[in-house]
Amino acid sequence: MTSAPRVTLHPPDPAVTDALRRTDTLNGGRLADLEQADWALIRPYLEENEALFGIPVPRLLTFDGEERPFHRIYRKAEVGAKRTIPLSPAQPAHAST
């Protein structure tokens, strides 16, 4: 699920979280804790998905067989410092129509 400039990440596995923090996987971004306002934003979408696809919200909050608070399950990736990604020589700067 995305909401610019954030992406909500799941699962809360410490190995995954640590690996993301150690690498450039987030393209210059950083992991941050999910706050109540973030949960208030995404919960209605999860509830709609529950109605449409039958995936209960409590199941999405379960890790290792234990239901946990949203802030222990989800993390968000925040935009870091702006970085310029150089174009390859074969890639035009823009396409004209």
PyMOL commands that set and color helices and strands:
alter all, ss='L'
color gray80, all
select helices_A, chain A and resi 14-22+36-53+57-60+70-73
alter helices_A, ss='H'
color red, helices_A
select strands_A, chain A and resi 2-3+6-9+30-33+62-63+66-67+75-78
alter strands_A, ss='S'
color yellow, strands_A
deselect
rebuild
show_as cartoon
